[in-house]
Amino acid sequence: MNRTIKKEMDNAVEDSVFSAGELLVGIDGKIAFHHYAGKSREDTHFDIASLTKPICTATLAAIMI
């Protein structure tokens, strides 16, 4: 499964879905999976706050429709 996730993330970068990304999965306080794709590196960090605007906008648009 880890190879599939890595492959999909790398393909998304190649297809210009996003320029860089990081996926970290933790289970019981331990890192179960961690992968960087694109121009991100180990010292590059992303936060979930960057999702606030599109999620709120999409939700409000759906409510209005």
PDB file of N, CA, C, O and CB in Angstrom:
ATOM      1  N   MET A   1       0.822  -1.194   0.000  1.00  0.00           N
ATOM      2  CA  MET A   1       0.000   0.000   0.000  1.00  0.00           C
ATOM      3  C   MET A   1       0.870   1.262   0.000  1.00  0.00           C
ATOM      4  O   MET A   1       0.543   2.240  -0.674  1.00  0.00           O
ATOM      5  CB  MET A   1      -0.937  -0.005   1.210  1.00  0.00           C
ATOM      6  N   ASN A   2       1.966   1.244   0.747  1.00  0.00           N
ATOM      7  CA  ASN A   2       2.841   2.416   0.800  1.00  0.00           C
ATOM      8  C   ASN A   2       3.373   2.789  -0.574  1.00  0.00           C
ATOM      9  O   ASN A   2       3.461   3.971  -0.904  1.00  0.00           O
ATOM     10  CB  ASN A   2       4.000   2.163   1.745  1.00  0.00           C
ATOM     11  N   ARG A   3       3.728   1.792  -1.379  1.00  0.00           N
ATOM     12  CA  ARG A   3       4.231   2.068  -2.730  1.00  0.00           C
ATOM     13  C   ARG A   3       3.156   2.716  -3.584  1.00  0.00           C
ATOM     14  O   ARG A   3       3.455   3.594  -4.393  1.00  0.00           O
ATOM     15  CB  ARG A   3       4.725   0.779  -3.398  1.00  0.00           C
ATOM     16  N   THR A   4       1.906   2.293  -3.415  1.00  0.00           N
ATOM     17  CA  THR A   4       0.794   2.867  -4.176  1.00  0.00           C
ATOM     18  C   THR A   4       0.593   4.328  -3.806  1.00  0.00           C
ATOM     19  O   THR A   4       0.397   5.167  -4.685  1.00  0.00           O
ATOM     20  CB  THR A   4      -0.500   2.074  -3.929  1.00  0.00           C
ATOM     21  N   ILE A   5       0.637   4.638  -2.528  1.00  0.00           N
ATOM     22  CA  ILE A   5       0.460   6.019  -2.080  1.00  0.00           C
ATOM     23  C   ILE A   5       1.594   6.891  -2.608  1.00  0.00           C
ATOM     24  O   ILE A   5       1.352   7.986  -3.117  1.00  0.00           O
ATOM     25  CB  ILE A   5       0.400   6.090  -0.537  1.00  0.00           C
ATOM     26  N   LYS A   6       2.817   6.413  -2.491  1.00  0.00           N
ATOM     27  CA  LYS A   6       3.967   7.168  -3.007  1.00  0.00           C
ATOM     28  C   LYS A   6       3.821   7.411  -4.504  1.00  0.00           C
ATOM     29  O   LYS A   6       4.044   8.523  -4.984  1.00  0.00           O
ATOM     30  CB  LYS A   6       5.285   6.417  -2.719  1.00  0.00           C
ATOM     31  N   LYS A   7       3.447   6.372  -5.234  1.00  0.00           N
ATOM     32  CA  LYS A   7       3.294   6.478  -6.683  1.00  0.00           C
ATOM     33  C   LYS A   7       2.219   7.500  -7.045  1.00  0.00           C
ATOM     34  O   LYS A   7       2.420   8.320  -7.942  1.00  0.00           O
ATOM     35  CB  LYS A   7       2.949   5.111  -7.286  1.00  0.00           C
ATOM     36  N   GLU A   8       1.084   7.457  -6.359  1.00  0.00           N
ATOM     37  CA  GLU A   8      -0.009   8.390  -6.644  1.00  0.00           C
ATOM     38  C   GLU A   8       0.384   9.824  -6.333  1.00  0.00           C
ATOM     39  O   GLU A   8       0.053  10.736  -7.092  1.00  0.00           O
ATOM     40  CB  GLU A   8      -1.249   8.013  -5.846  1.00  0.00           C
ATOM     41  N   MET A   9       1.082  10.032  -5.235  1.00  0.00           N
ATOM     42  CA  MET A   9       1.544  11.385  -4.911  1.00  0.00           C
ATOM     43  C   MET A   9       2.537  11.887  -5.949  1.00  0.00           C
ATOM     44  O   MET A   9       2.448  13.032  -6.392  1.00  0.00           O
ATOM     45  CB  MET A   9       2.181  11.415  -3.518  1.00  0.00           C
ATOM     46  N   ASP A  10       3.476  11.044  -6.337  1.00  0.00           N
ATOM     47  CA  ASP A  10       4.464  11.427  -7.347  1.00  0.00           C
ATOM     48  C   ASP A  10       3.793  11.688  -8.698  1.00  0.00           C
ATOM     49  O   ASP A  10       4.169  12.621  -9.408  1.00  0.00           O
ATOM     50  CB  ASP A  10       5.536  10.331  -7.490  1.00  0.00           C
ATOM     51  N   ASN A  11       2.798  10.866  -9.053  1.00  0.00           N
ATOM     52  CA  ASN A  11       2.055  11.089 -10.301  1.00  0.00           C
ATOM     53  C   ASN A  11       1.286  12.406 -10.261  1.00  0.00           C
ATOM     54  O   ASN A  11       1.208  13.109 -11.269  1.00  0.00           O
ATOM     55  CB  ASN A  11       1.087   9.928 -10.561  1.00  0.00           C
ATOM     56  N   ALA A  12       0.725  12.740  -9.116  1.00  0.00           N
ATOM     57  CA  ALA A  12      -0.019  14.004  -8.987  1.00  0.00           C
ATOM     58  C   ALA A  12       0.905  15.196  -9.205  1.00  0.00           C
ATOM     59  O   ALA A  12       0.505  16.189  -9.812  1.00  0.00           O
ATOM     60  CB  ALA A  12      -0.690  14.102  -7.599  1.00  0.00           C
ATOM     61  N   VAL A  13       2.131  15.102  -8.717  1.00  0.00           N
ATOM     62  CA  VAL A  13       3.107  16.174  -8.943  1.00  0.00           C
ATOM     63  C   VAL A  13       3.435  16.252 -10.432  1.00  0.00           C
ATOM     64  O   VAL A  13       3.466  17.342 -11.004  1.00  0.00           O
ATOM     65  CB  VAL A  13       4.404  15.936  -8.107  1.00  0.00           C
ATOM     66  N   GLU A  14       3.675  15.117 -11.054  1.00  0.00           N
ATOM     67  CA  GLU A  14       3.985  15.094 -12.481  1.00  0.00           C
ATOM     68  C   GLU A  14       2.836  15.642 -13.324  1.00  0.00           C
ATOM     69  O   GLU A  14       3.070  16.266 -14.359  1.00  0.00           O
ATOM     70  CB  GLU A  14       4.315  13.679 -12.919  1.00  0.00           C
ATOM     71  N   ASP A  15       1.583  15.410 -12.882  1.00  0.00           N
ATOM     72  CA  ASP A  15       0.401  15.882 -13.609  1.00  0.00           C
ATOM     73  C   ASP A  15       0.006  17.304 -13.222  1.00  0.00           C
ATOM     74  O   ASP A  15      -1.040  17.794 -13.649  1.00  0.00           O
ATOM     75  CB  ASP A  15      -0.765  14.948 -13.360  1.00  0.00           C
ATOM     76  N   SER A  16       0.833  17.969 -12.418  1.00  0.00           N
ATOM     77  CA  SER A  16       0.609  19.358 -11.971  1.00  0.00           C
ATOM     78  C   SER A  16      -0.655  19.533 -11.139  1.00  0.00           C
ATOM     79  O   SER A  16      -1.259  20.605 -11.142  1.00  0.00           O
ATOM     80  CB  SER A  16       0.538  20.272 -13.168  1.00  0.00           C
ATOM     81  N   VAL A  17      -1.058  18.482 -10.425  1.00  0.00           N
ATOM     82  CA  VAL A  17      -2.172  18.618  -9.486  1.00  0.00           C
ATOM     83  C   VAL A  17      -1.735  19.510  -8.328  1.00  0.00           C
ATOM     84  O   VAL A  17      -2.503  20.347  -7.855  1.00  0.00           O
ATOM     85  CB  VAL A  17      -2.644  17.222  -8.965  1.00  0.00           C
ATOM     86  N   PHE A  18      -0.509  19.326  -7.880  1.00  0.00           N
ATOM     87  CA  PHE A  18       0.124  20.199  -6.891  1.00  0.00           C
ATOM     88  C   PHE A  18       1.627  20.147  -7.127  1.00  0.00           C
ATOM     89  O   PHE A  18       2.143  19.190  -7.704  1.00  0.00           O
ATOM     90  CB  PHE A  18      -0.240  19.770  -5.418  1.00  0.00           C
ATOM     91  N   SER A  19       2.320  21.183  -6.675  1.00  0.00           N
ATOM     92  CA  SER A  19       3.763  21.238  -6.929  1.00  0.00           C
ATOM     93  C   SER A  19       4.575  20.488  -5.881  1.00  0.00           C
ATOM     94  O   SER A  19       5.695  20.055  -6.152  1.00  0.00           O
ATOM     95  CB  SER A  19       4.221  22.676  -6.984  1.00  0.00           C
ATOM     96  N   ALA A  20       4.023  20.338  -4.705  1.00  0.00           N
ATOM     97  CA  ALA A  20       4.718  19.631  -3.628  1.00  0.00           C
ATOM     98  C   ALA A  20       3.688  19.176  -2.603  1.00  0.00           C
ATOM     99  O   ALA A  20       2.613  19.763  -2.481  1.00  0.00           O
ATOM    100  CB  ALA A  20       5.807  20.537  -2.961  1.00  0.00           C
ATOM    101  N   GLY A  21       4.022  18.147  -1.886  1.00  0.00           N
ATOM    102  CA  GLY A  21       3.110  17.666  -0.861  1.00  0.00           C
ATOM    103  C   GLY A  21       3.814  16.770   0.129  1.00  0.00           C
ATOM    104  O   GLY A  21       4.901  16.253  -0.126  1.00  0.00           O
ATOM    105  N   GLU A  22       3.176  16.603   1.249  1.00  0.00           N
ATOM    106  CA  GLU A  22       3.709  15.746   2.301  1.00  0.00           C
ATOM    107  C   GLU A  22       2.542  15.019   2.940  1.00  0.00           C
ATOM    108  O   GLU A  22       1.504  15.621   3.215  1.00  0.00           O
ATOM    109  CB  GLU A  22       4.516  16.567   3.362  1.00  0.00           C
ATOM    110  N   LEU A  23       2.707  13.739   3.174  1.00  0.00           N
ATOM    111  CA  LEU A  23       1.682  12.948   3.835  1.00  0.00           C
ATOM    112  C   LEU A  23       2.322  12.231   5.010  1.00  0.00           C
ATOM    113  O   LEU A  23       3.287  11.484   4.846  1.00  0.00           O
ATOM    114  CB  LEU A  23       1.017  11.939   2.852  1.00  0.00           C
ATOM    115  N   LEU A  24       1.779  12.465   6.188  1.00  0.00           N
ATOM    116  CA  LEU A  24       2.263  11.815   7.394  1.00  0.00           C
ATOM    117  C   LEU A  24       1.078  11.157   8.075  1.00  0.00           C
ATOM    118  O   LEU A  24       0.072  11.808   8.354  1.00  0.00           O
ATOM    119  CB  LEU A  24       2.974  12.828   8.346  1.00  0.00           C
ATOM    120  N   VAL A  25       1.200   9.872   8.340  1.00  0.00           N
ATOM    121  CA  VAL A  25       0.147   9.123   9.018  1.00  0.00           C
ATOM    122  C   VAL A  25       0.702   8.632  10.340  1.00  0.00           C
ATOM    123  O   VAL A  25       1.733   7.961  10.387  1.00  0.00           O
ATOM    124  CB  VAL A  25      -0.369   7.933   8.146  1.00  0.00           C
ATOM    125  N   GLY A  26       0.012   8.972  11.404  1.00  0.00           N
ATOM    126  CA  GLY A  26       0.429   8.520  12.721  1.00  0.00           C
ATOM    127  C   GLY A  26      -0.594   7.578  13.325  1.00  0.00           C
ATOM    128  O   GLY A  26      -1.800   7.785  13.196  1.00  0.00           O
ATOM    129  N   ILE A  27      -0.106   6.551  13.980  1.00  0.00           N
ATOM    130  CA  ILE A  27      -0.970   5.595  14.664  1.00  0.00           C
ATOM    131  C   ILE A  27      -0.408   5.382  16.063  1.00  0.00           C
ATOM    132  O   ILE A  27       0.751   5.002  16.233  1.00  0.00           O
ATOM    133  CB  ILE A  27      -1.070   4.238  13.877  1.00  0.00           C
ATOM    134  N   ASP A  28      -1.244   5.634  17.053  1.00  0.00           N
ATOM    135  CA  ASP A  28      -0.843   5.466  18.455  1.00  0.00           C
ATOM    136  C   ASP A  28       0.437   6.241  18.793  1.00  0.00           C
ATOM    137  O   ASP A  28       1.298   5.750  19.523  1.00  0.00           O
ATOM    138  CB  ASP A  28      -0.641   3.986  18.762  1.00  0.00           C
ATOM    139  N   GLY A  29       0.547   7.457  18.250  1.00  0.00           N
ATOM    140  CA  GLY A  29       1.688   8.309  18.557  1.00  0.00           C
ATOM    141  C   GLY A  29       2.965   7.970  17.817  1.00  0.00           C
ATOM    142  O   GLY A  29       4.010   8.567  18.080  1.00  0.00           O
ATOM    143  N   LYS A  30       2.899   7.024  16.898  1.00  0.00           N
ATOM    144  CA  LYS A  30       4.076   6.639  16.122  1.00  0.00           C
ATOM    145  C   LYS A  30       3.835   6.898  14.641  1.00  0.00           C
ATOM    146  O   LYS A  30       2.708   6.777  14.161  1.00  0.00           O
ATOM    147  CB  LYS A  30       4.426   5.155  16.358  1.00  0.00           C
ATOM    148  N   ILE A  31       4.883   7.251  13.922  1.00  0.00           N
ATOM    149  CA  ILE A  31       4.763   7.509  12.490  1.00  0.00           C
ATOM    150  C   ILE A  31       4.653   6.174  11.756  1.00  0.00           C
ATOM    151  O   ILE A  31       5.565   5.347  11.789  1.00  0.00           O
ATOM    152  CB  ILE A  31       5.978   8.338  11.964  1.00  0.00           C
ATOM    153  N   ALA A  32       3.503   5.988  11.089  1.00  0.00           N
ATOM    154  CA  ALA A  32       3.275   4.754  10.337  1.00  0.00           C
ATOM    155  C   ALA A  32       3.675   4.912   8.870  1.00  0.00           C
ATOM    156  O   ALA A  32       4.075   3.945   8.222  1.00  0.00           O
ATOM    157  CB  ALA A  32       1.806   4.339  10.437  1.00  0.00           C
ATOM    158  N   PHE A  33       3.565   6.137   8.351  1.00  0.00           N
ATOM    159  CA  PHE A  33       3.905   6.399   6.952  1.00  0.00           C
ATOM    160  C   PHE A  33       4.248   7.863   6.805  1.00  0.00           C
ATOM    161  O   PHE A  33       3.574   8.721   7.376  1.00  0.00           O
ATOM    162  CB  PHE A  33       2.741   6.006   6.000  1.00  0.00           C
ATOM    163  N   HIS A  34       5.297   8.161   6.040  1.00  0.00           N
ATOM    164  CA  HIS A  34       5.693   9.550   5.817  1.00  0.00           C
ATOM    165  C   HIS A  34       6.327   9.633   4.437  1.00  0.00           C
ATOM    166  O   HIS A  34       7.292   8.924   4.152  1.00  0.00           O
ATOM    167  CB  HIS A  34       6.682  10.058   6.931  1.00  0.00           C
ATOM    168  N   HIS A  35       5.788  10.496   3.579  1.00  0.00           N
ATOM    169  CA  HIS A  35       6.318  10.629   2.219  1.00  0.00           C
ATOM    170  C   HIS A  35       6.251  12.083   1.773  1.00  0.00           C
ATOM    171  O   HIS A  35       5.268  12.780   2.024  1.00  0.00           O
ATOM    172  CB  HIS A  35       5.537   9.729   1.233  1.00  0.00           C
ATOM    173  N   TYR A  36       7.309  12.527   1.112  1.00  0.00           N
ATOM    174  CA  TYR A  36       7.389  13.853   0.502  1.00  0.00           C
ATOM    175  C   TYR A  36       7.312  13.677  -1.005  1.00  0.00           C
ATOM    176  O   TYR A  36       7.892  12.741  -1.555  1.00  0.00           O
ATOM    177  CB  TYR A  36       8.702  14.605   0.920  1.00  0.00           C
ATOM    178  N   ALA A  37       6.604  14.569  -1.668  1.00  0.00           N
ATOM    179  CA  ALA A  37       6.525  14.513  -3.128  1.00  0.00           C
ATOM    180  C   ALA A  37       6.810  15.895  -3.700  1.00  0.00           C
ATOM    181  O   ALA A  37       6.516  16.912  -3.073  1.00  0.00           O
ATOM    182  CB  ALA A  37       5.132  14.002  -3.593  1.00  0.00           C
ATOM    183  N   GLY A  38       7.371  15.917  -4.869  1.00  0.00           N
ATOM    184  CA  GLY A  38       7.657  17.184  -5.538  1.00  0.00           C
ATOM    185  C   GLY A  38       8.844  17.896  -4.947  1.00  0.00           C
ATOM    186  O   GLY A  38       9.842  17.270  -4.589  1.00  0.00           O
ATOM    187  N   LYS A  39       8.739  19.210  -4.843  1.00  0.00           N
ATOM    188  CA  LYS A  39       9.872  20.023  -4.404  1.00  0.00           C
ATOM    189  C   LYS A  39       9.984  20.117  -2.888  1.00  0.00           C
ATOM    190  O   LYS A  39      10.817  20.867  -2.380  1.00  0.00           O
ATOM    191  CB  LYS A  39       9.760  21.406  -4.982  1.00  0.00           C
ATOM    192  N   SER A  40       9.172  19.381  -2.167  1.00  0.00           N
ATOM    193  CA  SER A  40       9.283  19.408  -0.708  1.00  0.00           C
ATOM    194  C   SER A  40      10.467  18.564  -0.260  1.00  0.00           C
ATOM    195  O   SER A  40      10.902  17.642  -0.950  1.00  0.00           O
ATOM    196  CB  SER A  40       7.981  18.903  -0.048  1.00  0.00           C
ATOM    197  N   ARG A  41      10.968  18.908   0.906  1.00  0.00           N
ATOM    198  CA  ARG A  41      12.096  18.188   1.495  1.00  0.00           C
ATOM    199  C   ARG A  41      11.755  17.875   2.950  1.00  0.00           C
ATOM    200  O   ARG A  41      10.675  18.210   3.436  1.00  0.00           O
ATOM    201  CB  ARG A  41      13.426  19.022   1.392  1.00  0.00           C
ATOM    202  N   GLU A  42      12.660  17.251   3.605  1.00  0.00           N
ATOM    203  CA  GLU A  42      12.411  16.886   5.001  1.00  0.00           C
ATOM    204  C   GLU A  42      12.177  18.113   5.875  1.00  0.00           C
ATOM    205  O   GLU A  42      11.437  18.035   6.855  1.00  0.00           O
ATOM    206  CB  GLU A  42      13.581  16.078   5.548  1.00  0.00           C
ATOM    207  N   ASP A  43      12.790  19.235   5.541  1.00  0.00           N
ATOM    208  CA  ASP A  43      12.607  20.436   6.358  1.00  0.00           C
ATOM    209  C   ASP A  43      11.490  21.343   5.846  1.00  0.00           C
ATOM    210  O   ASP A  43      11.316  22.451   6.351  1.00  0.00           O
ATOM    211  CB  ASP A  43      13.897  21.214   6.414  1.00  0.00           C
ATOM    212  N   THR A  44      10.728  20.881   4.842  1.00  0.00           N
ATOM    213  CA  THR A  44       9.562  21.621   4.355  1.00  0.00           C
ATOM    214  C   THR A  44       8.347  21.135   5.130  1.00  0.00           C
ATOM    215  O   THR A  44       8.134  19.931   5.268  1.00  0.00           O
ATOM    216  CB  THR A  44       9.359  21.432   2.806  1.00  0.00           C
ATOM    217  N   HIS A  45       7.556  22.064   5.634  1.00  0.00           N
ATOM    218  CA  HIS A  45       6.379  21.672   6.406  1.00  0.00           C
ATOM    219  C   HIS A  45       5.138  22.360   5.856  1.00  0.00           C
ATOM    220  O   HIS A  45       5.168  23.541   5.512  1.00  0.00           O
ATOM    221  CB  HIS A  45       6.566  22.014   7.896  1.00  0.00           C
ATOM    222  N   PHE A  46       4.075  21.624   5.780  1.00  0.00           N
ATOM    223  CA  PHE A  46       2.791  22.131   5.333  1.00  0.00           C
ATOM    224  C   PHE A  46       1.831  22.041   6.512  1.00  0.00           C
ATOM    225  O   PHE A  46       1.990  21.200   7.397  1.00  0.00           O
ATOM    226  CB  PHE A  46       2.256  21.335   4.091  1.00  0.00           C
ATOM    227  N   ASP A  47       0.847  22.906   6.511  1.00  0.00           N
ATOM    228  CA  ASP A  47      -0.148  22.807   7.579  1.00  0.00           C
ATOM    229  C   ASP A  47      -1.543  22.762   6.978  1.00  0.00           C
ATOM    230  O   ASP A  47      -1.746  23.132   5.821  1.00  0.00           O
ATOM    231  CB  ASP A  47      -0.022  23.992   8.564  1.00  0.00           C
ATOM    232  N   ILE A  48      -2.476  22.318   7.755  1.00  0.00           N
ATOM    233  CA  ILE A  48      -3.841  22.151   7.267  1.00  0.00           C
ATOM    234  C   ILE A  48      -4.562  23.491   7.089  1.00  0.00           C
ATOM    235  O   ILE A  48      -5.622  23.548   6.465  1.00  0.00           O
ATOM    236  CB  ILE A  48      -4.624  21.268   8.223  1.00  0.00           C
ATOM    237  N   ALA A  49      -3.998  24.552   7.627  1.00  0.00           N
ATOM    238  CA  ALA A  49      -4.629  25.865   7.497  1.00  0.00           C
ATOM    239  C   ALA A  49      -4.779  26.286   6.044  1.00  0.00           C
ATOM    240  O   ALA A  49      -5.683  27.055   5.716  1.00  0.00           O
ATOM    241  CB  ALA A  49      -3.826  26.907   8.249  1.00  0.00           C
ATOM    242  N   SER A  50      -3.924  25.802   5.180  1.00  0.00           N
ATOM    243  CA  SER A  50      -4.023  26.170   3.768  1.00  0.00           C
ATOM    244  C   SER A  50      -5.275  25.605   3.112  1.00  0.00           C
ATOM    245  O   SER A  50      -5.623  26.011   2.003  1.00  0.00           O
ATOM    246  CB  SER A  50      -2.796  25.692   3.020  1.00  0.00           C
ATOM    247  N   LEU A  51      -5.950  24.685   3.769  1.00  0.00           N
ATOM    248  CA  LEU A  51      -7.191  24.111   3.235  1.00  0.00           C
ATOM    249  C   LEU A  51      -8.437  24.866   3.676  1.00  0.00           C
ATOM    250  O   LEU A  51      -9.523  24.608   3.156  1.00  0.00           O
ATOM    251  CB  LEU A  51      -7.309  22.671   3.655  1.00  0.00           C
ATOM    252  N   THR A  52      -8.309  25.779   4.609  1.00  0.00           N
ATOM    253  CA  THR A  52      -9.467  26.462   5.175  1.00  0.00           C
ATOM    254  C   THR A  52     -10.291  27.203   4.128  1.00  0.00           C
ATOM    255  O   THR A  52     -11.508  27.028   4.068  1.00  0.00           O
ATOM    256  CB  THR A  52      -9.018  27.427   6.235  1.00  0.00           C
ATOM    257  N   LYS A  53      -9.655  28.021   3.309  1.00  0.00           N
ATOM    258  CA  LYS A  53     -10.404  28.826   2.331  1.00  0.00           C
ATOM    259  C   LYS A  53     -11.150  27.973   1.311  1.00  0.00           C
ATOM    260  O   LYS A  53     -12.346  28.192   1.121  1.00  0.00           O
ATOM    261  CB  LYS A  53      -9.462  29.764   1.604  1.00  0.00           C
ATOM    262  N   PRO A  54     -10.514  27.016   0.647  1.00  0.00           N
ATOM    263  CA  PRO A  54     -11.282  26.245  -0.338  1.00  0.00           C
ATOM    264  C   PRO A  54     -12.384  25.386   0.277  1.00  0.00           C
ATOM    265  O   PRO A  54     -13.442  25.215  -0.328  1.00  0.00           O
ATOM    266  CB  PRO A  54     -10.354  25.363  -1.119  1.00  0.00           C
ATOM    267  N   ILE A  55     -12.149  24.848   1.462  1.00  0.00           N
ATOM    268  CA  ILE A  55     -13.178  24.022   2.095  1.00  0.00           C
ATOM    269  C   ILE A  55     -14.366  24.886   2.493  1.00  0.00           C
ATOM    270  O   ILE A  55     -15.510  24.506   2.247  1.00  0.00           O
ATOM    271  CB  ILE A  55     -12.609  23.285   3.328  1.00  0.00           C
ATOM    272  N   CYS A  56     -14.117  26.037   3.102  1.00  0.00           N
ATOM    273  CA  CYS A  56     -15.210  26.940   3.491  1.00  0.00           C
ATOM    274  C   CYS A  56     -15.959  27.462   2.277  1.00  0.00           C
ATOM    275  O   CYS A  56     -17.189  27.507   2.275  1.00  0.00           O
ATOM    276  CB  CYS A  56     -14.669  28.114   4.307  1.00  0.00           C
ATOM    277  N   THR A  57     -15.223  27.857   1.245  1.00  0.00           N
ATOM    278  CA  THR A  57     -15.857  28.375   0.036  1.00  0.00           C
ATOM    279  C   THR A  57     -16.734  27.316  -0.630  1.00  0.00           C
ATOM    280  O   THR A  57     -17.865  27.603  -1.020  1.00  0.00           O
ATOM    281  CB  THR A  57     -14.797  28.870  -0.948  1.00  0.00           C
ATOM    282  N   ALA A  58     -16.223  26.108  -0.759  1.00  0.00           N
ATOM    283  CA  ALA A  58     -16.994  25.036  -1.375  1.00  0.00           C
ATOM    284  C   ALA A  58     -18.234  24.702  -0.559  1.00  0.00           C
ATOM    285  O   ALA A  58     -19.307  24.473  -1.118  1.00  0.00           O
ATOM    286  CB  ALA A  58     -16.132  23.797  -1.542  1.00  0.00           C
ATOM    287  N   THR A  59     -18.092  24.673   0.753  1.00  0.00           N
ATOM    288  CA  THR A  59     -19.233  24.372   1.617  1.00  0.00           C
ATOM    289  C   THR A  59     -20.308  25.447   1.511  1.00  0.00           C
ATOM    290  O   THR A  59     -21.492  25.140   1.377  1.00  0.00           O
ATOM    291  CB  THR A  59     -18.777  24.232   3.068  1.00  0.00           C
ATOM    292  N   LEU A  60     -19.888  26.709   1.572  1.00  0.00           N
ATOM    293  CA  LEU A  60     -20.859  27.810   1.454  1.00  0.00           C
ATOM    294  C   LEU A  60     -21.523  27.838   0.081  1.00  0.00           C
ATOM    295  O   LEU A  60     -22.717  28.119  -0.022  1.00  0.00           O
ATOM    296  CB  LEU A  60     -20.172  29.151   1.720  1.00  0.00           C
ATOM    297  N   ALA A  61     -20.763  27.550  -0.972  1.00  0.00           N
ATOM    298  CA  ALA A  61     -21.348  27.510  -2.312  1.00  0.00           C
ATOM    299  C   ALA A  61     -22.381  26.390  -2.414  1.00  0.00           C
ATOM    300  O   ALA A  61     -23.446  26.575  -3.003  1.00  0.00           O
ATOM    301  CB  ALA A  61     -20.250  27.321  -3.377  1.00  0.00           C
ATOM    302  N   ALA A  62     -22.064  25.225  -1.837  1.00  0.00           N
ATOM    303  CA  ALA A  62     -23.010  24.111  -1.861  1.00  0.00           C
ATOM    304  C   ALA A  62     -24.279  24.442  -1.087  1.00  0.00           C
ATOM    305  O   ALA A  62     -25.376  24.077  -1.512  1.00  0.00           O
ATOM    306  CB  ALA A  62     -22.364  22.854  -1.288  1.00  0.00           C
ATOM    307  N   ILE A  63     -24.145  25.119   0.030  1.00  0.00           N
ATOM    308  CA  ILE A  63     -25.313  25.522   0.827  1.00  0.00           C
ATOM    309  C   ILE A  63     -26.186  26.490   0.028  1.00  0.00           C
ATOM    310  O   ILE A  63     -27.412  26.377   0.021  1.00  0.00           O
ATOM    311  CB  ILE A  63     -24.868  26.176   2.166  1.00  0.00           C
ATOM    312  N   MET A  64     -25.535  27.445  -0.646  1.00  0.00           N
ATOM    313  CA  MET A  64     -26.292  28.445  -1.412  1.00  0.00           C
ATOM    314  C   MET A  64     -27.016  27.814  -2.611  1.00  0.00           C
ATOM    315  O   MET A  64     -28.102  28.255  -2.986  1.00  0.00           O
ATOM    316  CB  MET A  64     -25.350  29.560  -1.899  1.00  0.00           C
ATOM    317  N   ILE A  65     -26.415  26.793  -3.201  1.00  0.00           N
ATOM    318  CA  ILE A  65     -27.046  26.133  -4.354  1.00  0.00           C
ATOM    319  C   ILE A  65     -28.239  25.328  -3.868  1.00  0.00           C
ATOM    320  O   ILE A  65     -28.920  24.689  -4.670  1.00  0.00           O
ATOM    321  CB  ILE A  65     -26.031  25.214  -5.108  1.00  0.00           C
TER     322      ILE A  65
END
